[in-house]
Amino acid sequence: MKLDSSYQEAFTLSGANGLAADLHEFHITLDETAVYTIYDIRPADIRVAGGPENGWIWDGTFQEVNIETNELLFEWRASEHFDIADVYRGREGSGEDKERPWDYFHINSIDKDAKGNFLVSARYCNCLIYIDGHTGETIWTLGGRRSNFTDLSGGAATNFTWQHHARFRDNGTAITLLDNSSRGRGAPQYPSRGLYLDIDETNMTVQVRHEYWNEYPIKSQSQGSIQILDSGNVLVGYGFSAAWTEFSMDGEVLCHAHFAPGRDFHTGKVVSYRTFKHPWVGKPNTLPDFEVYAYRAAASWNGATEVSHWVLEGTNEKISETAQPTFLSAVPKDGFETVIPIPNDTKYKYLRVRAVSAKGETLAASKLARWDPTSNEAVVVSGDSDDPFFGDSDKIYATFIFLTIALFSTAAIGAFLWFGVKKGYLMSWLRSRRRDDKDKERGNFQPLKRFGGDEDLSDVEVEDSVEFSALLGDQLLGPGPDVERAGSMDVVRR
């Protein structure tokens, strides 16, 4: 699926020949075609791996299709060209029946060069395979048990393992990839690195041009990416470990960020399959979200990248060509959700915000929120509601109630809640352990339908998914320094 700048579906592709496209790869080639991975269950003789003659495999497959018509242009299957004996990952109890096929190959990236040939990453074979784009035959293999290249870097160019995101560079004379090095909880001792390799297809040699090591050794057990930026810098995403690092071309760390605690890097609680950095202008077809409570307002507009300032306005009637709202204040956008003080002398019944660009252009305005500074109710106006002028008071989430209770809890109740949280994490851990065997079958990936709801989440994980408000503190403690009020917050549910 491809989305346009308003986050609407531009086109959707589906697997040809009745096969379902897989999440490991979706890539637009130089020919403006699309390539994607497929995991197809097929019968196979796996006696060479200690399995049955009538065993079952996940067949690493990819297709190339015309983006406009979804016409199949090329299809390739690992089982027709690759020897099962060359793999590094054992069956681990799989392959005996159709319900638990053996993922012996694990295709996870595809690229196409100007010659029309394909570069395929086989994670469980620890190698990259260069495939003829007409016959499907293997032209050469880099890494793994049958590497065709002489390593001029003393083994450092071909000893990558469990790799991801292999891409041609420099007109096909170089390759970049993420060398995960580590796979699974059983072998987390090897740190991951980004690799930039020079390939000489005439002399069949390979050598390391650059290596990208994180100064905080990250051992990404799966997933990940490497991108050469227009600036010449290199962006490495660590997939299973929720972090990314931007390097200079020669390997100096310029910026390192993580979006989950480091202690969770090896749990899979927060992951990003790949990380990319590109110029992007987002213009959502929704309106800004707006919230008011006492003498505070908050504005956000998910996906809008051009907002520079928020302008707060007030009115006592429905907006029309002859009745426009009055300017109250303006503040710079500050993060995802910006808190805006409401002036003390404001007398209007309705408030709204306008999103303004750096050029002073109005990008959009929120719907009107009914404002009563004496009310215990916080009013949230969604940019998705149907009324063209007035927003509906959306629900204020249960997090508010939870935190209100927490503020006035006794030590005994606090201890009880602490025990409950601990228990929740324990249940989460137990469930993740039960998932391990299933996840290993496909390198910690499962069909998307498995994750269709909250039924597989612990109580703690479900609670962590609720929405927080920038006005939460004001709703619990009062409207701000201007007015002191007693009483608790009521929850609006309409």
DATA-V215514 format. One record per residue. N is the residue number from 1. RES is the residue in one small letter. PHI is phi in degrees with one decimal (999 if undefined). OMEGA is omega in degrees with one decimal (999 if undefined). D_CENTER is the distance of its C-alpha to the mean C-alpha in Angstrom with 1 decimal. Layout:
{{N,RES,PHI,OMEGA,D_CENTER} {N,RES,PHI,OMEGA,D_CENTER}}
//
This chain:
{{1,m,999,175.6,14.7} {2,k,-122.8,-179.9,15.0} {3,l,-108.0,175.8,15.0} {4,d,-87.9,-174.2,17.6} {5,s,-69.1,175.4,17.8} {6,s,-98.2,177.1,18.5} {7,y,68.0,174.6,15.4} {8,q,-99.0,-176.5,17.9} {9,e,-67.4,177.9,17.9} {10,a,-86.4,173.0,19.7} {11,f,-161.2,177.8,20.0} {12,t,-131.9,177.3,19.0} {13,l,-112.5,177.0,20.0} {14,s,-129.0,179.5,21.0} {15,g,-62.1,178.8,22.3} {16,a,-86.8,178.2,26.0} {17,n,58.2,176.9,28.8} {18,g,75.7,-179.4,27.5} {19,l,-97.3,-178.3,24.5} {20,a,-95.9,176.3,21.0} {21,a,-64.9,-175.2,18.2} {22,d,-111.6,-173.9,15.6} {23,l,-79.2,-172.3,11.8} {24,h,-67.6,-178.7,12.4} {25,e,-149.0,166.1,13.5} {26,f,-147.0,-169.1,14.1} {27,h,-139.6,175.1,16.0} {28,i,-90.8,-174.8,18.6} {29,t,-84.1,175.8,21.7} {30,l,-62.9,178.5,24.5} {31,d,-85.2,-177.9,26.5} {32,e,59.2,167.5,24.0} {33,t,-104.8,179.1,23.5} {34,a,-116.1,172.5,20.4} {35,v,-121.8,178.9,19.8} {36,y,-151.8,-178.2,17.7} {37,t,-86.4,176.0,18.0} {38,i,-140.0,172.6,20.0} {39,y,-111.8,-174.4,20.9} {40,d,-112.2,179.1,24.5} {41,i,-79.4,-178.4,26.7} {42,r,-140.3,174.0,30.1} {43,p,-72.0,-179.3,33.3} {44,a,-158.7,173.5,34.2} {45,d,-83.1,-176.7,36.8} {46,i,-118.9,178.7,35.2} {47,r,-63.4,-179.6,38.4} {48,v,-62.4,178.8,37.7} {49,a,-104.4,179.5,34.9} {50,g,81.3,179.5,37.2} {51,g,-102.1,-178.0,36.1} {52,p,-80.6,175.2,38.1} {53,e,-65.3,178.9,39.6} {54,n,-102.9,-179.3,38.0} {55,g,-92.0,-177.2,34.5} {56,w,-135.9,-179.7,31.1} {57,i,-131.8,160.9,28.1} {58,w,-82.9,-177.7,24.6} {59,d,-87.8,178.6,25.6} {60,g,-64.7,-172.1,23.1} {61,t,-131.9,169.2,23.5} {62,f,-139.9,177.6,22.2} {63,q,-128.3,169.3,23.5} {64,e,-113.6,-177.1,24.0} {65,v,-133.3,171.6,24.6} {66,n,-73.4,-175.1,26.0} {67,i,-64.4,-175.2,23.4} {68,e,-75.0,-173.3,26.2} {69,t,-111.8,-174.6,27.9} {70,n,65.7,178.5,25.6} {71,e,-68.9,178.1,28.6} {72,l,-72.7,179.8,28.1} {73,l,-104.8,-177.3,29.1} {74,f,-159.5,176.4,28.5} {75,e,-140.4,-178.5,27.6} {76,w,-139.4,178.6,27.6} {77,r,-123.3,178.8,27.7} {78,a,-62.9,-175.3,27.7} {79,s,-63.3,-178.3,30.5} {80,e,-89.8,-173.8,32.8} {81,h,-136.9,-172.0,32.5} {82,f,-128.0,-177.1,31.4} {83,d,-83.0,179.6,33.5} {84,i,-59.1,-178.4,32.1} {85,a,-66.8,-176.4,34.3} {86,d,-90.8,-175.9,32.2} {87,v,-83.6,178.7,29.1} {88,y,-109.0,-179.2,28.2} {89,r,-97.4,177.5,26.6} {90,g,-71.6,-176.3,29.2} {91,r,-70.9,-179.8,29.2} {92,e,50.5,175.7,28.5} {93,g,84.6,-178.2,30.4} {94,s,-99.4,175.9,28.7} {95,g,95.3,-177.4,30.5} {96,e,-76.6,-178.3,33.4} {97,d,-145.1,-174.9,32.6} {98,k,-66.1,-178.9,30.4} {99,e,-72.6,179.5,28.4} {100,r,-132.8,179.8,27.2} {101,p,-69.1,-178.9,27.1} {102,w,-90.0,176.3,26.7} {103,d,-89.7,-173.2,23.7} {104,y,-84.3,-171.8,25.8} {105,f,-102.6,-179.5,24.1} {106,h,56.7,174.7,20.3} {107,i,-72.8,-178.2,19.5} {108,n,-138.5,171.4,16.0} {109,s,-158.0,-179.6,16.6} {110,i,-141.2,171.8,19.2} {111,d,-136.2,179.9,20.8} {112,k,-128.2,-177.9,24.1} {113,d,-97.1,-177.4,26.7} {114,a,-67.6,177.9,29.5} {115,k,-81.0,-178.3,31.9} {116,g,89.6,178.6,30.0} {117,n,-100.8,-171.8,29.0} {118,f,-118.1,172.9,25.8} {119,l,-109.7,-175.8,24.0} {120,v,-117.3,174.4,22.4} {121,s,-96.9,176.0,20.7} {122,a,-109.8,-172.6,22.1} {123,r,-59.9,-174.7,20.4} {124,y,-83.7,172.9,23.1} {125,c,-111.1,178.5,25.8} {126,n,53.8,-176.9,24.7} {127,c,-149.9,170.2,25.5} {128,l,-110.6,-176.5,24.7} {129,i,-122.5,177.9,26.9} {130,y,-99.2,-167.8,28.4} {131,i,-115.7,175.0,29.4} {132,d,-63.5,-175.7,32.1} {133,g,-74.6,177.6,30.7} {134,h,-110.5,-175.2,34.0} {135,t,-96.9,-176.0,35.1} {136,g,82.7,-179.2,32.0} {137,e,-73.8,179.3,33.9} {138,t,-76.6,176.5,32.6} {139,i,-86.1,173.4,33.8} {140,w,-157.2,177.8,32.7} {141,t,-126.4,177.4,30.5} {142,l,-114.7,-177.7,29.0} {143,g,85.5,178.1,28.7} {144,g,75.8,-174.4,29.3} {145,r,-78.0,-174.4,32.7} {146,r,-127.4,-179.8,34.1} {147,s,-64.0,-179.4,32.9} {148,n,-94.3,-173.0,35.2} {149,f,-109.0,168.9,34.7} {150,t,-86.3,-176.6,36.8} {151,d,-88.0,-179.2,34.6} {152,l,-83.1,-179.4,36.2} {153,s,-109.6,175.8,34.1} {154,g,65.8,179.0,35.7} {155,g,102.7,-175.6,32.9} {156,a,-68.8,-178.6,30.0} {157,a,-89.5,-175.2,28.9} {158,t,-124.6,-177.1,29.0} {159,n,-94.0,177.2,28.2} {160,f,-67.8,-179.7,24.4} {161,t,-140.4,176.0,23.1} {162,w,56.1,-168.9,20.1} {163,q,-70.8,177.9,18.6} {164,h,-141.3,165.8,15.5} {165,h,56.2,175.7,15.0} {166,a,-81.4,-179.3,18.7} {167,r,-138.4,171.4,19.8} {168,f,-68.1,174.4,23.3} {169,r,-135.7,171.5,24.4} {170,d,52.4,177.9,27.7} {171,n,57.2,175.2,29.0} {172,g,85.2,-179.9,28.4} {173,t,-94.4,-179.9,30.2} {174,a,-146.3,180.0,27.2} {175,i,-138.3,169.6,24.0} {176,t,-114.7,176.5,20.9} {177,l,-161.2,170.5,18.8} {178,l,-97.3,174.7,17.0} {179,d,-89.8,-178.0,19.6} {180,n,-64.1,179.6,17.9} {181,s,68.5,-177.3,21.5} {182,s,-112.0,174.8,20.7} {183,r,-139.4,173.0,20.0} {184,g,76.4,-178.5,20.0} {185,r,-67.6,-176.8,21.8} {186,g,-78.9,-177.7,25.0} {187,a,-145.0,-176.8,24.5} {188,p,-94.9,-169.6,22.5} {189,q,-83.6,-174.0,25.1} {190,y,-103.7,179.4,24.0} {191,p,-72.3,-180.0,21.7} {192,s,-84.9,179.5,19.2} {193,r,-147.1,168.8,20.1} {194,g,-89.0,-178.1,19.3} {195,l,-126.2,173.1,22.2} {196,y,-122.8,-171.9,24.0} {197,l,-111.7,171.3,26.8} {198,d,-95.5,-177.1,29.9} {199,i,-112.7,174.1,31.2} {200,d,-113.5,-176.5,34.9} {201,e,-78.0,176.8,35.4} {202,t,-75.8,-179.7,39.2} {203,n,-94.7,179.9,39.9} {204,m,53.2,176.0,36.9} {205,t,-124.0,177.2,35.8} {206,v,-140.9,176.1,32.5} {207,q,-148.2,180.0,31.9} {208,v,-77.5,171.0,29.3} {209,r,-86.7,178.5,29.1} {210,h,-145.4,168.9,26.6} {211,e,-120.0,-178.0,24.7} {212,y,-124.1,-178.4,21.9} {213,w,-105.6,175.9,22.3} {214,n,-77.3,-179.7,20.5} {215,e,-69.6,169.2,23.4} {216,y,-106.0,-168.9,21.6} {217,p,-51.1,-179.8,21.6} {218,i,-103.4,-177.8,18.1} {219,k,-113.5,-176.0,18.4} {220,s,-79.2,-174.1,15.2} {221,q,-77.5,177.5,16.2} {222,s,-164.5,176.8,13.8} {223,q,67.3,177.5,11.0} {224,g,121.0,-174.6,10.7} {225,s,-159.6,173.8,11.9} {226,i,-143.8,-175.7,14.8} {227,q,-130.3,171.7,15.6} {228,i,-90.9,-177.0,19.0} {229,l,-80.5,178.7,19.0} {230,d,-60.4,179.0,21.9} {231,s,-73.3,-173.7,23.4} {232,g,95.3,175.3,23.8} {233,n,-74.8,-175.8,21.4} {234,v,-126.0,-179.9,18.9} {235,l,-107.9,179.1,15.2} {236,v,-112.6,174.0,14.1} {237,g,-103.8,-172.0,10.7} {238,y,-102.7,168.0,11.4} {239,g,56.3,-177.0,8.8} {240,f,-60.8,173.3,10.4} {241,s,-96.8,-169.3,11.7} {242,a,-76.8,-178.2,9.6} {243,a,-155.6,171.1,11.2} {244,w,-145.6,-178.8,11.9} {245,t,-137.8,172.8,15.5} {246,e,-102.4,-178.8,17.4} {247,f,-112.6,163.0,20.7} {248,s,-71.5,-177.7,23.8} {249,m,-58.2,-177.8,24.8} {250,d,-88.8,170.1,27.2} {251,g,106.8,177.7,24.8} {252,e,-75.7,178.5,25.3} {253,v,-73.6,179.4,22.5} {254,l,-102.3,-179.1,22.1} {255,c,-156.0,176.8,19.1} {256,h,-129.6,-178.9,17.1} {257,a,-140.1,172.1,14.5} {258,h,-133.8,-176.5,12.8} {259,f,-120.0,169.6,10.8} {260,a,-159.3,178.2,12.4} {261,p,-59.0,-179.9,16.1} {262,g,-57.5,-179.5,17.2} {263,r,-65.7,-179.0,19.1} {264,d,-98.9,-175.2,16.0} {265,f,-59.9,-174.7,14.6} {266,h,-108.1,-179.6,16.3} {267,t,-105.8,-177.4,15.8} {268,g,77.6,179.5,12.3} {269,k,-67.1,177.1,12.1} {270,v,-131.8,-178.5,8.8} {271,v,-137.2,170.3,6.6} {272,s,-140.7,-172.2,4.0} {273,y,-54.0,174.2,6.0} {274,r,-138.3,178.8,7.0} {275,t,-126.8,-179.4,7.6} {276,f,-130.9,177.9,10.1} {277,k,-129.7,-178.6,12.7} {278,h,-144.9,168.6,14.8} {279,p,-62.7,-178.1,17.3} {280,w,-150.9,173.3,16.2} {281,v,-114.3,-179.9,18.5} {282,g,-99.4,-179.9,17.1} {283,k,-128.4,-177.2,20.0} {284,p,-62.0,179.0,19.1} {285,n,-90.2,172.3,22.0} {286,t,-94.0,173.4,22.1} {287,l,-106.6,178.0,24.1} {288,p,-60.8,170.8,23.4} {289,d,-87.5,-172.3,23.2} {290,f,-143.1,-178.9,26.2} {291,e,-135.1,176.6,27.6} {292,v,-131.3,174.0,31.1} {293,y,-155.7,-179.0,32.9} {294,a,53.3,-177.2,36.3} {295,y,-105.8,174.9,36.3} {296,r,-133.4,172.6,32.6} {297,a,-129.2,177.1,30.1} {298,a,-139.3,-177.9,26.4} {299,a,-129.9,173.9,24.5} {300,s,-152.3,179.2,20.9} {301,w,-149.4,-173.1,19.5} {302,n,-60.9,176.1,15.9} {303,g,92.5,-179.7,14.7} {304,a,-84.9,-174.0,18.2} {305,t,-101.8,-173.1,18.2} {306,e,-100.3,-178.0,22.0} {307,v,-71.6,177.5,23.3} {308,s,-108.0,-177.9,25.6} {309,h,-138.8,171.2,27.8} {310,w,-113.5,177.6,28.3} {311,v,-109.6,178.8,31.9} {312,l,-92.1,-177.6,33.3} {313,e,-133.7,179.9,36.0} {314,g,-133.9,178.2,38.5} {315,t,-158.0,176.1,40.8} {316,n,-110.7,-177.4,43.3} {317,e,-147.7,178.0,43.0} {318,k,-61.6,-177.6,41.0} {319,i,-74.0,175.7,39.8} {320,s,-146.9,179.7,41.8} {321,e,-63.2,-178.2,43.1} {322,t,-99.4,-178.9,45.9} {323,a,-128.3,-179.4,44.1} {324,q,-101.4,-179.9,41.3} {325,p,-67.1,-176.9,39.7} {326,t,-100.3,177.7,40.9} {327,f,-64.8,177.2,39.0} {328,l,-115.0,179.7,38.5} {329,s,-166.9,176.5,36.2} {330,a,-142.6,179.7,33.4} {331,v,-136.8,175.3,30.8} {332,p,-66.8,173.3,28.1} {333,k,-61.4,-176.2,24.5} {334,d,-133.2,-179.8,23.2} {335,g,76.5,-177.2,19.5} {336,f,-65.2,-179.3,17.5} {337,e,-121.0,-175.9,20.6} {338,t,-103.9,176.7,24.1} {339,v,-88.9,-175.9,27.1} {340,i,-122.5,175.3,30.3} {341,p,-65.9,174.8,33.8} {342,i,-93.8,-177.5,36.1} {343,p,-54.2,-175.6,39.6} {344,n,-61.6,-175.9,42.3} {345,d,-91.5,-179.5,44.7} {346,t,-66.8,-177.7,42.3} {347,k,-122.3,-173.6,44.3} {348,y,-80.2,178.5,42.1} {349,k,-82.1,-176.1,41.1} {350,y,-128.7,177.3,37.9} {351,l,-127.3,173.0,35.2} {352,r,-153.2,173.8,32.3} {353,v,-125.1,170.8,30.1} {354,r,-112.6,174.3,29.8} {355,a,-88.9,-174.7,26.9} {356,v,-120.6,179.9,28.6} {357,s,-81.8,178.4,27.4} {358,a,-65.2,177.8,28.7} {359,k,-87.5,-179.4,31.5} {360,g,86.2,-179.7,32.6} {361,e,-84.4,174.5,31.6} {362,t,-78.5,-179.5,30.7} {363,l,-87.4,178.8,27.3} {364,a,-174.0,175.9,27.6} {365,a,-126.7,176.8,29.2} {366,s,-73.1,169.9,28.3} {367,k,-76.4,-176.8,30.6} {368,l,-76.5,174.9,33.4} {369,a,-110.7,176.7,33.1} {370,r,-67.3,-174.0,36.4} {371,w,-121.8,174.3,37.2} {372,d,-135.5,-174.4,39.7} {373,p,-65.3,179.8,39.6} {374,t,-93.7,-175.3,41.7} {375,s,-78.2,173.3,39.4} {376,n,-83.6,-175.5,37.6} {377,e,-97.6,169.8,34.9} {378,a,-87.9,-177.8,31.7} {379,v,-111.6,179.1,31.0} {380,v,-113.6,179.9,27.5} {381,v,-109.2,-179.5,27.5} {382,s,-85.0,176.2,24.5} {383,g,-73.1,-179.2,24.0} {384,d,-99.6,-175.0,23.7} {385,s,-67.5,-169.5,27.1} {386,d,-79.6,-175.9,29.9} {387,d,-62.0,-175.7,32.7} {388,p,-71.7,-176.4,33.1} {389,f,-119.1,-172.5,34.6} {390,f,-108.3,177.4,34.1} {391,g,-84.1,174.1,30.9} {392,d,-89.0,174.2,30.9} {393,s,-70.8,-178.1,30.7} {394,d,-81.6,-177.4,27.4} {395,k,-72.0,171.6,27.2} {396,i,-93.5,-164.7,26.7} {397,y,-70.0,-173.9,24.6} {398,a,-63.1,176.5,26.2} {399,t,-57.3,-179.4,24.7} {400,f,-60.6,-179.8,27.7} {401,i,-62.8,-179.0,30.2} {402,f,-57.5,-177.6,28.8} {403,l,-71.3,176.1,29.0} {404,t,-61.2,178.2,32.4} {405,i,-61.8,-176.9,33.7} {406,a,-62.8,-178.9,32.3} {407,l,-62.9,-175.1,34.3} {408,f,-111.5,-179.6,37.5} {409,s,-75.2,173.1,37.0} {410,t,-81.2,179.5,39.7} {411,a,-60.4,-179.6,39.1} {412,a,-65.3,178.6,39.6} {413,i,-65.1,177.6,36.9} {414,g,-60.1,178.1,34.6} {415,a,-63.3,178.9,35.3} {416,f,-62.4,178.9,34.7} {417,l,-64.3,177.8,31.3} {418,w,-58.6,178.7,30.5} {419,f,-63.6,-179.6,31.6} {420,g,-64.4,178.2,29.5} {421,v,-63.3,178.0,26.3} {422,k,-58.9,179.5,27.3} {423,k,-63.5,179.0,28.0} {424,g,-62.6,178.1,24.6} {425,y,-65.3,177.9,22.9} {426,l,-62.0,178.8,25.5} {427,m,-63.0,178.0,24.7} {428,s,-60.9,-179.7,21.0} {429,w,-65.2,179.9,22.0} {430,l,-61.7,180.0,24.6} {431,r,-67.6,178.9,22.2} {432,s,-65.1,177.1,19.7} {433,r,-66.6,178.4,22.8} {434,r,-67.1,-179.9,23.9} {435,r,-80.8,-171.6,20.6} {436,d,-53.2,-175.9,20.9} {437,d,-60.1,179.0,23.5} {438,k,-68.1,-176.7,21.6} {439,d,-65.6,-178.5,18.3} {440,k,-62.9,-178.5,20.3} {441,e,-59.4,-178.0,21.5} {442,r,-130.8,176.7,18.4} {443,g,61.7,179.2,16.9} {444,n,71.7,173.2,14.9} {445,f,-115.3,177.6,13.7} {446,q,-134.0,175.7,15.6} {447,p,-53.6,-174.4,16.3} {448,l,-59.8,-176.8,14.1} {449,k,-63.2,179.5,17.2} {450,r,-66.5,-176.4,17.3} {451,f,-108.7,-176.2,14.6} {452,g,-83.2,-178.1,16.3} {453,g,-160.0,-176.5,17.4} {454,d,-94.0,-172.5,18.3} {455,e,-66.4,-178.6,21.0} {456,d,-104.1,-179.6,19.2} {457,l,-104.7,175.0,18.3} {458,s,-75.7,177.5,20.8} {459,d,-59.0,-179.1,22.6} {460,v,-66.0,-179.3,20.9} {461,e,-64.9,179.0,17.3} {462,v,-64.6,-179.7,18.5} {463,e,-64.1,-179.3,20.2} {464,d,-69.1,-175.1,17.3} {465,s,-89.0,-177.7,15.5} {466,v,-75.3,-175.2,18.3} {467,e,-91.0,176.9,18.4} {468,f,-105.9,-178.5,20.4} {469,s,-112.6,176.6,22.7} {470,a,-68.0,179.9,23.9} {471,l,-94.8,-173.1,27.4} {472,l,-55.8,-179.1,27.3} {473,g,-61.5,178.6,29.7} {474,d,-66.9,-178.5,32.1} {475,q,-68.1,-178.7,32.1} {476,l,-87.0,-169.6,33.2} {477,l,-108.3,179.6,35.5} {478,g,125.2,-172.7,37.1} {479,p,-79.1,-179.5,36.7} {480,g,128.4,-173.8,37.0} {481,p,-72.3,-175.0,39.9} {482,d,-74.0,-173.1,42.0} {483,v,-132.5,175.3,42.9} {484,e,-102.4,179.9,43.1} {485,r,-133.8,174.9,42.6} {486,a,-103.3,176.7,42.9} {487,g,109.2,-177.5,41.4} {488,s,-97.7,-180.0,38.1} {489,m,-85.7,172.8,35.3} {490,d,-92.4,-179.7,35.4} {491,v,-100.2,180.0,32.4} {492,v,-90.6,176.1,32.3} {493,r,-134.3,-177.5,31.4} {494,r,-132.0,999,32.4}}
//
